[in-house]
């Protein structure tokens, strides 16, 4: 890759707190961008059952105390799905409705998790997690692409930093949420309920922010018509 010179006035300098918050202000001021961030949180927090894998592998799939083959398979399945989706990522380069893909990816992840919670056989459970991991890969790719396309050059790095915080912090919140729900309701209700809640929350978000579904890559929204002149 060729070297990209810095934009005028953006050379090496000390970053102030006020400047660091510019990315957050920009994100909160754009409905499409904060909807993408919320969609990522919905998937990472409501539908991420990793905290329950140890109990599930022992009580449902017959692992010995401390973990065994089932725990290893469940833990690796989502990563395998992401890798497989990466191998065929060239098939997605012509998709321009990135917001719709994000919505479908989150819903697909939620449905895979919901079905996983009801499964009592190891290999079908692992297959569902593979499909879920592929959906998360799609979410990650199209989320990052949409942010890159919609953010101005001066704020692109800051917005990506915010999305990194969301992606990294969401799974930790999910462990707290699913661990608490699993202790209170059991693994089946916690996992399947979380998956269905993910789908419901994503559909609600898409209804509240229709710009997410309508967004097309490379298409700039038309400006509103001018107000009629006063007579």
N, C-alpha and C positions, 0 to 999 in steps of 0.2 A: 504494500500500500504506500502511496506517495505521502509525503509529509504535508500536513495541513497547517498552514500558518494561523496564528490566533487572530480573532477578529479585532478590529481597531478598538483600543481601549480595554482589552481583556487580557493583557499580558500578565506576567507574574506580579502579584501584589497580595497584600494581606487581605484575607476575606473577613468582613465584619459580620456580626450576628444578623444585622438587618439584611445584608445581602444574602446570607444563607437562607433566610426565611422567604426570599423572593420566590423560590420554587414552590413552596407550600402555598403562598398567596395565589400564585398563578394557577396551581392545581385546583384549589377550592373555588376559584372564579370561573372555571370551565366545567360545565356539567358533564360533558363527554369524558374528560380526563378523570374527574373524581369518581364517575361511574365505573370506569375501568379499574381504579384502585379498590373500590368497594367490591366489585366482582371477584377480584383476586382474594380479598379477605373472606368473602363468602365461601369460596372453594377451600381456602387454606384452614379456616377455623371451623366452620360448621360441618365440613365433610371429610375431615382428615382423621381416620380412626387408628393411627399408628400406635398411640398410647395403649390401646387395648389388644395389640397383637400378642404380647406374652401370655395374657390370660386366655385369649381365644385359642392360641396354639396348644395350650395345655389341656383346657377343659373340653374343647370341641374336636381338635385334631390329634389328640393323644400324645403330645410331646411330654417328655419327662420334666420334672421340676427343674427350672433353670434354663429351659429352652432346648430345642433340638432341630430336626430337619424342617418341620413345619414352620417354625418361627423364622428360620433362615430363608425359606422359600417365600413366605409372605412379605418379608422385609425387602427382598430383592425384586419382587414381581413388578412393583410400580416403576422402579428404575429400568427394568427390562422393557416395559412398555414405552418409556420415554426414549430409550435408545432405538427401538424399532421405529417409532414415529420419526426420529431424526433421520433414519436411513431413507425414508420415503418422503422427506420434507420437500423435495423438488416438485412433488405433485401439488403442493399448496401455493406455489408461487403466482399462479394466475388468479387466486382468490382476491377479490377487491373489497368484499363486504366484511371487513375485519371485525367490526363490532358484532355482527351476527355470528361469526365464527367463535368469538369469545363467549357469547351467550350459549351457543350450542355446546361448546367445550365444557363449560361449567355444569350445564345440565347433564351432559353425558357422564361427567365425573360423578355427580350426585347419584345418578341412576345406577352406575356401576357399584358404588359404595353401598347403596340401599340393597341391591341384589346380593352383594358380598355378605352383608350382615345376616341374610337368611340362609346362606349356603352352609351345609354340613359336611361337604366333601372337599378335600384339600385341593385337588387339581382344578375343579371348576372355580373355587374361591381364588386361586392364584391367577387363573385366566381373567377373571373379572378385574383383579387388581392390575393386570397387564393392560387391559383396555382403559382402566382409569388412569394409569400412568401416561398412556398415549394422549388422552384427553388433556391432562395437565401440561404435557409438552406443547400441545396446540395453544393452550391458554397462555403459556409463557411466551411463546414466539410471537403470537399476534398481539399480545399486550405490549410487549417491548416495541414491536414495529409501529403500532398505533401511537405510542408515546413519542417515538422518534419523529414520526411524520407531523404530529400536531404541535410539538414544542418548538419555540424559537431557538436558534443556535445558542444564544447566551444563557438559556435556562435548561438546555437539554440534559446536561450532566447532573444538575440539581434534581430534576424530575426523576431521572433514572436512579439517583440515590434514594429518593423517597420511596420509589417502587421496590428497591432492594430491601429497605427497612420493612415494608409491608410483607414481602415474600419471605424474609428471614424470620420476622417476628410472629407471623401467622401460625406456623406449626407449633410454636411454643404455647400460644394461647389455646390451640386445638388440644394439646395434651392435657392442659388444665380442664378444659370443658368436657372432653370425652372421658377423662379419668373420673371426674365428678359424676357425670351422667351414667357411666358404667357401674360405678359403685351403688348408685341409687336405683337404676332401672335394669341393670344387666347388660351384657354386651350386645345382645340382639337388638334390643330397643334403642340403645345408644347409637349403634352403628347405622342401622336401617333408618331410624328416626333422623339422624344427622344427614344422611344422604337425601332423604325426602325433603328435609328442611332446606338443604342446599338448593334443590331444584325450585322450591317455592320462593325462596328469597331471590334467586336469580330472575325468575319470571316477574316478580314484583318490581325488581330494579329496572328490568327492561321496559315494563309498563310505565314506570315513573319517569324514566329518561329515554324517550323514544329515539333520541339522537344516536344512541348506542346501536340500535338495530339499523337505522338508516345510513349510518356512516359508510362511505365508500372511499377507498384509498385514492388519493390524487384528485379528488373532487372537492373544490372549494365551495362552501355554501353560498348561495346567491345573497347579496345584500338586500335588506328590506326595502320596499318601495318608498320613495320620498313622501313625506307628509304633504297633503294638498295645501296650497297657498291660501292664506286667510283672505276672504273677500272684503 
